[in-house]
Amino acid sequence: MKRVTVNFIVNLASFAVLLGLSVSGIIIALPHEHGPNETRPLGLGRGQWGDIHLWLGITFVVLMLVHLVLHWDWVKCYVKSVFCPGAAEQDGCD
């Protein structure tokens, strides 16, 4: 698979997971009633939304690590250009 395709898939998945994190975070933050009249958005209780939020967070961290690995050359060049501008040009960083 081409690197551009992998980047696109990782970026799209990251966006989708971040959107899910945002929605689940908002649902968790909403006021909830307890007991038999408990508010259950989409049929899930607050604890279940917390579990979803946790796993989405872990997935997002993993995707960000993959994203960082895929862009590692750019990260190295950028850091070199900030701290050692001459060295970055010699290494072919633009």
N, CA, C and O atoms as a Tinker XYZ file with bonds, in Angstrom:
   376  protein
     1  N      0.853000   -1.170000    0.000000    73     2
     2  CA     0.000000    0.000000    0.000000    64     1     3
     3  C      0.905000    1.241000    0.000000    63     2     4     5
     4  O      1.920000    1.278000    0.695000    81     3
     5  N      0.530000    2.237000   -0.774000    73     3     6
     6  CA     1.327000    3.455000   -0.861000    64     5     7
     7  C      1.278000    4.230000    0.452000    63     6     8     9
     8  O      0.289000    4.204000    1.185000    81     7
     9  N      2.391000    4.922000    0.718000    73     7    10
    10  CA     2.503000    5.698000    1.957000    64     9    11
    11  C      1.404000    6.764000    2.052000    63    10    12    13
    12  O      0.873000    7.021000    3.132000    81    11
    13  N      1.071000    7.378000    0.920000    73    11    14
    14  CA     0.022000    8.406000    0.905000    64    13    15
    15  C     -1.316000    7.800000    1.321000    63    14    16    17
    16  O     -2.087000    8.428000    2.048000    81    15
    17  N     -1.588000    6.597000    0.864000    73    15    18
    18  CA    -2.839000    5.922000    1.217000    64    17    19
    19  C     -2.877000    5.594000    2.703000    63    18    20    21
    20  O     -3.903000    5.771000    3.360000    81    19
    21  N     -1.744000    5.112000    3.233000    73    19    22
    22  CA    -1.667000    4.801000    4.665000    64    21    23
    23  C     -1.876000    6.074000    5.483000    63    22    24    25
    24  O     -2.621000    6.068000    6.463000    81    23
    25  N     -1.215000    7.177000    5.079000    73    23    26
    26  CA    -1.400000    8.460000    5.772000    64    25    27
    27  C     -2.861000    8.883000    5.759000    63    26    28    29
    28  O     -3.389000    9.335000    6.775000    81    27
    29  N     -3.518000    8.736000    4.605000    73    27    30
    30  CA    -4.916000    9.130000    4.493000    64    29    31
    31  C     -5.791000    8.307000    5.437000    63    30    32    33
    32  O     -6.653000    8.851000    6.127000    81    31
    33  N     -5.562000    6.989000    5.462000    73    31    34
    34  CA    -6.366000    6.109000    6.313000    64    33    35
    35  C     -6.150000    6.442000    7.789000    63    34    36    37
    36  O     -7.108000    6.512000    8.559000    81    35
    37  N     -4.889000    6.646000    8.183000    73    35    38
    38  CA    -4.584000    6.984000    9.587000    64    37    39
    39  C     -5.215000    8.323000    9.953000    63    38    40    41
    40  O     -5.794000    8.461000   11.031000    81    39
    41  N     -5.108000    9.319000    9.057000    73    39    42
    42  CA    -5.683000   10.639000    9.334000    64    41    43
    43  C     -7.207000   10.581000    9.413000    63    42    44    45
    44  O     -7.808000   11.204000   10.289000    81    43
    45  N     -7.828000    9.841000    8.511000    73    43    46
    46  CA    -9.291000    9.717000    8.516000    64    45    47
    47  C     -9.768000    8.990000    9.780000    63    46    48    49
    48  O    -10.742000    9.401000   10.411000    81    47
    49  N     -9.073000    7.912000   10.138000    73    47    50
    50  CA    -9.431000    7.175000   11.353000    64    49    51
    51  C     -9.241000    8.052000   12.588000    63    50    52    53
    52  O    -10.063000    8.024000   13.504000    81    51
    53  N     -8.157000    8.832000   12.614000    73    51    54
    54  CA    -7.908000    9.738000   13.744000    64    53    55
    55  C     -9.031000   10.751000   13.880000    63    54    56    57
    56  O     -9.495000   11.028000   14.986000    81    55
    57  N     -9.466000   11.302000   12.757000    73    55    58
    58  CA   -10.562000   12.280000   12.789000    64    57    59
    59  C    -11.845000   11.641000   13.311000    63    58    60    61
    60  O    -12.542000   12.219000   14.144000    81    59
    61  N    -12.151000   10.439000   12.811000    73    59    62
    62  CA   -13.373000    9.757000   13.243000    64    61    63
    63  C    -13.333000    9.442000   14.741000    63    62    64    65
    64  O    -14.328000    9.621000   15.444000    81    63
    65  N    -12.184000    8.975000   15.223000    73    63    66
    66  CA   -12.049000    8.657000   16.652000    64    65    67
    67  C    -12.130000    9.931000   17.486000    63    66    68    69
    68  O    -12.750000    9.932000   18.550000    81    67
    69  N    -11.511000   11.018000   17.019000    73    67    70
    70  CA   -11.584000   12.287000   17.748000    64    69    71
    71  C    -13.021000   12.800000   17.803000    63    70    72    73
    72  O    -13.450000   13.347000   18.819000    81    71
    73  N    -13.752000   12.625000   16.727000    73    71    74
    74  CA   -15.165000   13.004000   16.717000    64    73    75
    75  C    -15.946000   12.177000   17.738000    63    74    76    77
    76  O    -16.773000   12.712000   18.476000    81    75
    77  N    -15.676000   10.865000   17.777000    73    75    78
    78  CA   -16.319000    9.995000   18.766000    64    77    79
    79  C    -15.960000   10.385000   20.192000    63    78    80    81
    80  O    -16.810000   10.359000   21.083000    81    79
    81  N    -14.697000   10.748000   20.406000    73    79    82
    82  CA   -14.267000   11.214000   21.736000    64    81    83
    83  C    -15.039000   12.467000   22.139000    63    82    84    85
    84  O    -15.477000   12.600000   23.282000    81    83
    85  N    -15.198000   13.371000   21.198000    73    83    86
    86  CA   -15.919000   14.617000   21.490000    64    85    87
    87  C    -17.371000   14.341000   21.846000    63    86    88    89
    88  O    -17.887000   14.872000   22.830000    81    87
    89  N    -18.025000   13.513000   21.048000    73    87    90
    90  CA   -19.437000   13.204000   21.293000    64    89    91
    91  C    -19.605000   12.473000   22.623000    63    90    92    93
    92  O    -20.477000   12.822000   23.419000    81    91
    93  N    -18.772000   11.459000   22.866000    73    91    94
    94  CA   -18.907000   10.714000   24.125000    64    93    95
    95  C    -18.576000   11.599000   25.328000    63    94    96    97
    96  O    -19.193000   11.460000   26.384000    81    95
    97  N    -17.615000   12.500000   25.176000    73    95    98
    98  CA   -17.291000   13.433000   26.258000    64    97    99
    99  C    -18.447000   14.362000   26.580000    63    98   100   101
   100  O    -18.729000   14.639000   27.746000    81    99
   101  N    -19.115000   14.843000   25.532000    73    99   102
   102  CA   -20.277000   15.726000   25.736000    64   101   103
   103  C    -21.397000   14.949000   26.424000    63   102   104   105
   104  O    -22.030000   15.456000   27.350000    81   103
   105  N    -21.641000   13.723000   25.971000    73   103   106
   106  CA   -22.702000   12.910000   26.584000    64   105   107
   107  C    -22.397000   12.651000   28.059000    63   106   108   109
   108  O    -23.292000   12.723000   28.902000    81   107
   109  N    -21.130000   12.348000   28.370000    73   107   110
   110  CA   -20.755000   12.104000   29.769000    64   109   111
   111  C    -20.936000   13.374000   30.600000    63   110   112   113
   112  O    -21.321000   13.303000   31.767000    81   111
   113  N    -20.661000   14.531000   30.005000    73   111   114
   114  CA   -20.739000   15.797000   30.742000    64   113   115
   115  C    -22.173000   16.270000   30.968000    63   114   116   117
   116  O    -22.416000   17.098000   31.845000    81   115
   117  N    -23.117000   15.761000   30.197000    73   115   118
   118  CA   -24.513000   16.172000   30.372000    64   117   119
   119  C    -25.029000   15.708000   31.725000    63   118   120   121
   120  O    -24.605000   14.672000   32.238000    81   119
   121  N    -25.953000   16.484000   32.306000    73   119   122
   122  CA   -26.525000   16.047000   33.588000    64   121   123
   123  C    -27.319000   14.750000   33.412000    63   122   124   125
   124  O    -28.072000   14.598000   32.450000    81   123
   125  N    -27.145000   13.837000   34.335000    73   123   126
   126  CA   -27.829000   12.546000   34.285000    64   125   127
   127  C    -28.669000   12.347000   35.535000    63   126   128   129
   128  O    -28.260000   12.701000   36.640000    81   127
   129  N    -29.848000   11.776000   35.340000    73   127   130
   130  CA   -30.671000   11.378000   36.478000    64   129   131
   131  C    -30.269000    9.956000   36.860000    63   130   132   133
   132  O    -29.845000    9.178000   36.006000    81   131
   133  N    -30.399000    9.626000   38.117000    73   131   134
   134  CA   -30.069000    8.283000   38.580000    64   133   135
   135  C    -31.346000    7.548000   38.941000    63   134   136   137
   136  O    -32.376000    8.171000   39.198000    81   135
   137  N    -31.282000    6.246000   38.959000    73   135   138
   138  CA   -32.436000    5.439000   39.336000    64   137   139
   139  C    -33.214000    4.991000   38.120000    63   138   140   141
   140  O    -32.676000    4.931000   37.015000    81   139
   141  N    -34.499000    4.671000   38.326000    73   139   142
   142  CA   -35.300000    4.117000   37.221000    64   141   143
   143  C    -35.514000    5.110000   36.079000    63   142   144   145
   144  O    -35.766000    4.703000   34.944000    81   143
   145  N    -35.417000    6.402000   36.371000    73   143   146
   146  CA   -35.622000    7.410000   35.328000    64   145   147
   147  C    -34.299000    7.892000   34.733000    63   146   148   149
   148  O    -34.223000    8.985000   34.172000    81   147
   149  N    -33.270000    7.073000   34.860000    73   147   150
   150  CA   -31.937000    7.463000   34.396000    64   149   151
   151  C    -31.966000    7.776000   32.899000    63   150   152   153
   152  O    -32.568000    7.053000   32.106000    81   151
   153  N    -31.300000    8.869000   32.538000    73   151   154
   154  CA   -31.163000    9.229000   31.129000    64   153   155
   155  C    -30.167000    8.270000   30.497000    63   154   156   157
   156  O    -29.057000    8.105000   31.004000    81   155
   157  N    -30.557000    7.631000   29.383000    73   155   158
   158  CA   -29.692000    6.656000   28.717000    64   157   159
   159  C    -29.611000    6.990000   27.233000    63   158   160   161
   160  O    -30.337000    6.412000   26.424000    81   159
   161  N    -28.716000    7.936000   26.869000    73   159   162
   162  CA   -28.579000    8.265000   25.448000    64   161   163
   163  C    -28.184000    7.034000   24.633000    63   162   164   165
   164  O    -27.227000    6.339000   24.973000    81   163
   165  N    -28.919000    6.773000   23.566000    73   163   166
   166  CA   -28.719000    5.611000   22.703000    64   165   167
   167  C    -28.762000    4.296000   23.476000    63   166   168   169
   168  O    -28.174000    3.301000   23.053000    81   167
   169  N    -29.464000    4.296000   24.616000    73   167   170
   170  CA   -29.632000    3.080000   25.399000    64   169   171
   171  C    -28.442000    2.704000   26.265000    63   170   172   173
   172  O    -28.410000    1.617000   26.840000    81   171
   173  N    -27.461000    3.597000   26.362000    73   171   174
   174  CA   -26.261000    3.306000   27.154000    64   173   175
   175  C    -26.217000    4.200000   28.386000    63   174   176   177
   176  O    -26.536000    5.387000   28.321000    81   175
   177  N    -25.817000    3.613000   29.508000    73   175   178
   178  CA   -25.684000    4.367000   30.754000    64   177   179
   179  C    -24.375000    5.150000   30.786000    63   178   180   181
   180  O    -23.525000    5.016000   29.905000    81   179
   181  N    -24.241000    5.961000   31.817000    73   179   182
   182  CA   -23.053000    6.818000   31.947000    64   181   183
   183  C    -21.754000    6.002000   32.030000    63   182   184   185
   184  O    -20.738000    6.394000   31.455000    81   183
   185  N    -21.787000    4.883000   32.737000    73   183   186
   186  CA   -20.603000    4.040000   32.852000    64   185   187
   187  C    -20.199000    3.438000   31.511000    63   186   188   189
   188  O    -19.013000    3.349000   31.192000    81   187
   189  N    -21.190000    3.029000   30.734000    73   187   190
   190  CA   -20.901000    2.480000   29.410000    64   189   191
   191  C    -20.308000    3.551000   28.492000    63   190   192   193
   192  O    -19.396000    3.269000   27.715000    81   191
   193  N    -20.823000    4.771000   28.582000    73   191   194
   194  CA   -20.250000    5.869000   27.795000    64   193   195
   195  C    -18.822000    6.162000   28.245000    63   194   196   197
   196  O    -17.962000    6.510000   27.435000    81   195
   197  N    -18.582000    6.015000   29.550000    73   195   198
   198  CA   -17.219000    6.200000   30.055000    64   197   199
   199  C    -16.257000    5.170000   29.489000    63   198   200   201
   200  O    -15.117000    5.488000   29.151000    81   199
   201  N    -16.735000    3.911000   29.389000    73   199   202
   202  CA   -15.910000    2.855000   28.800000    64   201   203
   203  C    -15.617000    3.150000   27.324000    63   202   204   205
   204  O    -14.486000    2.997000   26.863000    81   203
   205  N    -16.638000    3.570000   26.602000    73   203   206
   206  CA   -16.452000    3.922000   25.188000    64   205   207
   207  C    -15.442000    5.058000   25.064000    63   206   208   209
   208  O    -14.553000    5.026000   24.213000    81   207
   209  N    -15.594000    6.061000   25.925000    73   207   210
   210  CA   -14.700000    7.216000   25.897000    64   209   211
   211  C    -13.255000    6.795000   26.183000    63   210   212   213
   212  O    -12.326000    7.274000   25.533000    81   211
   213  N    -13.070000    5.905000   27.150000    73   211   214
   214  CA   -11.739000    5.409000   27.481000    64   213   215
   215  C    -11.105000    4.691000   26.294000    63   214   216   217
   216  O     -9.959000    4.976000   25.944000    81   215
   217  N    -11.827000    3.769000   25.672000    73   215   218
   218  CA   -11.271000    3.002000   24.567000    64   217   219
   219  C    -11.032000    3.864000   23.330000    63   218   220   221
   220  O    -10.078000    3.636000   22.585000    81   219
   221  N    -11.892000    4.846000   23.114000    73   219   222
   222  CA   -11.646000    5.789000   22.016000    64   221   223
   223  C    -10.374000    6.596000   22.293000    63   222   224   225
   224  O     -9.598000    6.876000   21.379000    81   223
   225  N    -10.167000    6.965000   23.552000    73   223   226
   226  CA    -8.961000    7.709000   23.925000    64   225   227
   227  C     -7.706000    6.886000   23.697000    63   226   228   229
   228  O     -6.716000    7.396000   23.172000    81   227
   229  N     -7.735000    5.619000   24.085000    73   227   230
   230  CA    -6.585000    4.732000   23.866000    64   229   231
   231  C     -6.333000    4.556000   22.370000    63   230   232   233
   232  O     -5.187000    4.592000   21.921000    81   231
   233  N     -7.397000    4.367000   21.607000    73   231   234
   234  CA    -7.267000    4.229000   20.154000    64   233   235
   235  C     -6.676000    5.481000   19.538000    63   234   236   237
   236  O     -5.846000    5.396000   18.633000    81   235
   237  N     -7.097000    6.647000   20.019000    73   235   238
   238  CA    -6.584000    7.903000   19.483000    64   237   239
   239  C     -5.095000    8.050000   19.771000    63   238   240   241
   240  O     -4.343000    8.496000   18.904000    81   239
   241  N     -4.662000    7.686000   20.960000    73   239   242
   242  CA    -3.233000    7.763000   21.301000    64   241   243
   243  C     -2.421000    6.841000   20.383000    63   242   244   245
   244  O     -1.362000    7.232000   19.891000    81   243
   245  N     -2.914000    5.622000   20.155000    73   243   246
   246  CA    -2.214000    4.689000   19.263000    64   245   247
   247  C     -2.137000    5.267000   17.849000    63   246   248   249
   248  O     -1.086000    5.210000   17.210000    81   247
   249  N     -3.237000    5.816000   17.365000    73   247   250
   250  CA    -3.240000    6.415000   16.025000    64   249   251
   251  C     -2.285000    7.601000   15.940000    63   250   252   253
   252  O     -1.640000    7.802000   14.911000    81   251
   253  N     -2.188000    8.384000   17.003000    73   251   254
   254  CA    -1.258000    9.516000   16.990000    64   253   255
   255  C      0.191000    9.036000   16.994000    63   254   256   257
   256  O      1.048000    9.669000   16.377000    81   255
   257  N      0.477000    7.929000   17.679000    73   255   258
   258  CA     1.820000    7.361000   17.641000    64   257   259
   259  C      2.158000    6.858000   16.238000    63   258   260   261
   260  O      3.275000    7.057000   15.759000    81   259
   261  N      1.200000    6.208000   15.581000    73   259   262
   262  CA     1.403000    5.761000   14.199000    64   261   263
   263  C      1.624000    6.970000   13.294000    63   262   264   265
   264  O      2.506000    6.955000   12.435000    81   263
   265  N      0.829000    8.008000   13.486000    73   263   266
   266  CA     0.969000    9.243000   12.708000    64   265   267
   267  C      2.367000    9.834000   12.895000    63   266   268   269
   268  O      2.997000   10.261000   11.927000    81   267
   269  N      2.841000    9.858000   14.117000    73   267   270
   270  CA     4.172000   10.384000   14.413000    64   269   271
   271  C      5.259000    9.548000   13.734000    63   270   272   273
   272  O      6.210000   10.103000   13.184000    81   271
   273  N      5.129000    8.232000   13.768000    73   271   274
   274  CA     6.095000    7.352000   13.100000    64   273   275
   275  C      6.095000    7.597000   11.597000    63   274   276   277
   276  O      7.155000    7.651000   10.973000    81   275
   277  N      4.915000    7.745000   11.018000    73   275   278
   278  CA     4.816000    7.980000    9.576000    64   277   279
   279  C      5.442000    9.314000    9.159000    63   278   280   281
   280  O      5.889000    9.462000    8.022000    81   279
   281  N      5.473000   10.269000   10.064000    73   279   282
   282  CA     6.002000   11.601000    9.752000    64   281   283
   283  C      7.319000   11.876000   10.471000    63   282   284   285
   284  O      7.696000   13.038000   10.625000    81   283
   285  N      8.026000   10.839000   10.913000    73   283   286
   286  CA     9.218000   11.003000   11.722000    64   285   287
   287  C     10.306000   11.809000   11.013000    63   286   288   289
   288  O     10.971000   12.628000   11.647000    81   287
   289  N     10.498000   11.592000    9.707000    73   287   290
   290  CA    11.513000   12.349000    8.977000    64   289   291
   291  C     11.210000   13.847000    9.016000    63   290   292   293
   292  O     12.114000   14.663000    9.197000    81   291
   293  N      9.952000   14.200000    8.849000    73   291   294
   294  CA     9.566000   15.606000    8.904000    64   293   295
   295  C      9.831000   16.174000   10.302000    63   294   296   297
   296  O     10.335000   17.289000   10.433000    81   295
   297  N      9.496000   15.415000   11.335000    73   295   298
   298  CA     9.711000   15.869000   12.717000    64   297   299
   299  C     11.198000   16.135000   12.957000    63   298   300   301
   300  O     11.565000   17.170000   13.513000    81   299
   301  N     12.058000   15.191000   12.534000    73   299   302
   302  CA    13.503000   15.367000   12.718000    64   301   303
   303  C     13.995000   16.618000   11.988000    63   302   304   305
   304  O     14.754000   17.405000   12.554000    81   303
   305  N     13.572000   16.808000   10.746000    73   303   306
   306  CA    14.002000   17.978000    9.983000    64   305   307
   307  C     13.522000   19.276000   10.632000    63   306   308   309
   308  O     14.263000   20.259000   10.682000    81   307
   309  N     12.299000   19.279000   11.121000    73   307   310
   310  CA    11.770000   20.488000   11.741000    64   309   311
   311  C     12.539000   20.839000   13.005000    63   310   312   313
   312  O     12.893000   21.998000   13.221000    81   311
   313  N     12.801000   19.829000   13.848000    73   311   314
   314  CA    13.547000   20.074000   15.084000    64   313   315
   315  C     14.946000   20.568000   14.764000    63   314   316   317
   316  O     15.445000   21.489000   15.409000    81   315
   317  N     15.585000   19.957000   13.765000    73   315   318
   318  CA    16.914000   20.414000   13.363000    64   317   319
   319  C     16.875000   21.840000   12.837000    63   318   320   321
   320  O     17.774000   22.629000   13.128000    81   319
   321  N     15.849000   22.180000   12.068000    73   319   322
   322  CA    15.768000   23.535000   11.509000    64   321   323
   323  C     15.554000   24.585000   12.592000    63   322   324   325
   324  O     15.968000   25.733000   12.434000    81   323
   325  N     14.915000   24.202000   13.684000    73   323   326
   326  CA    14.684000   25.137000   14.783000    64   325   327
   327  C     15.944000   25.309000   15.624000    63   326   328   329
   328  O     16.322000   26.431000   15.963000    81   327
   329  N     16.596000   24.186000   15.961000    73   327   330
   330  CA    17.727000   24.247000   16.880000    64   329   331
   331  C     19.089000   24.336000   16.195000    63   330   332   333
   332  O     20.031000   24.879000   16.772000    81   331
   333  N     19.208000   23.815000   14.979000    73   331   334
   334  CA    20.486000   23.834000   14.249000    64   333   335
   335  C     20.208000   24.104000   12.776000    63   334   336   337
   336  O     20.284000   23.180000   11.967000    81   335
   337  N     19.887000   25.344000   12.403000    73   335   338
   338  CA    19.485000   25.632000   11.022000    64   337   339
   339  C     20.511000   25.187000    9.972000    63   338   340   341
   340  O     20.121000   24.698000    8.912000    81   339
   341  N     21.787000   25.342000   10.238000    73   339   342
   342  CA    22.819000   24.941000    9.279000    64   341   343
   343  C     22.858000   23.450000    9.080000    63   342   344   345
   344  O     23.021000   22.984000    7.952000    81   343
   345  N     22.714000   22.687000   10.142000    73   343   346
   346  CA    22.750000   21.233000   10.063000    64   345   347
   347  C     21.550000   20.694000    9.292000    63   346   348   349
   348  O     21.670000   19.701000    8.574000    81   347
   349  N     20.408000   21.334000    9.434000    73   347   350
   350  CA    19.206000   20.878000    8.736000    64   349   351
   351  C     19.383000   21.026000    7.227000    63   350   352   353
   352  O     18.971000   20.149000    6.467000    81   351
   353  N     19.989000   22.121000    6.789000    73   351   354
   354  CA    20.202000   22.332000    5.352000    64   353   355
   355  C     21.180000   21.309000    4.797000    63   354   356   357
   356  O     21.007000   20.846000    3.670000    81   355
   357  N     22.194000   20.949000    5.555000    73   355   358
   358  CA    23.190000   19.967000    5.114000    64   357   359
   359  C     22.567000   18.574000    4.990000    63   358   360   361
   360  O     22.986000   17.783000    4.145000    81   359
   361  N     21.588000   18.278000    5.812000    73   359   362
   362  CA    20.930000   16.957000    5.782000    64   361   363
   363  C     19.845000   16.869000    4.737000    63   362   364   365
   364  O     19.180000   15.840000    4.624000    81   363
   365  N     19.649000   17.925000    3.970000    73   363   366
   366  CA    18.634000   17.915000    2.922000    64   365   367
   367  C     17.247000   18.310000    3.388000    63   366   368   369
   368  O     16.271000   18.085000    2.673000    81   367
   369  N     17.140000   18.884000    4.551000    73   367   370
   370  CA    15.851000   19.362000    5.059000    64   369   371
   371  C     15.580000   20.742000    4.469000    63   370   372   373
   372  O     16.448000   21.615000    4.481000    81   371
   373  N     14.403000   20.924000    3.969000    73   371   374
   374  CA    14.037000   22.239000    3.396000    64   373   375
   375  C     13.159000   23.020000    4.340000    63   374   376
   376  O     12.758000   24.140000    4.025000    81   375
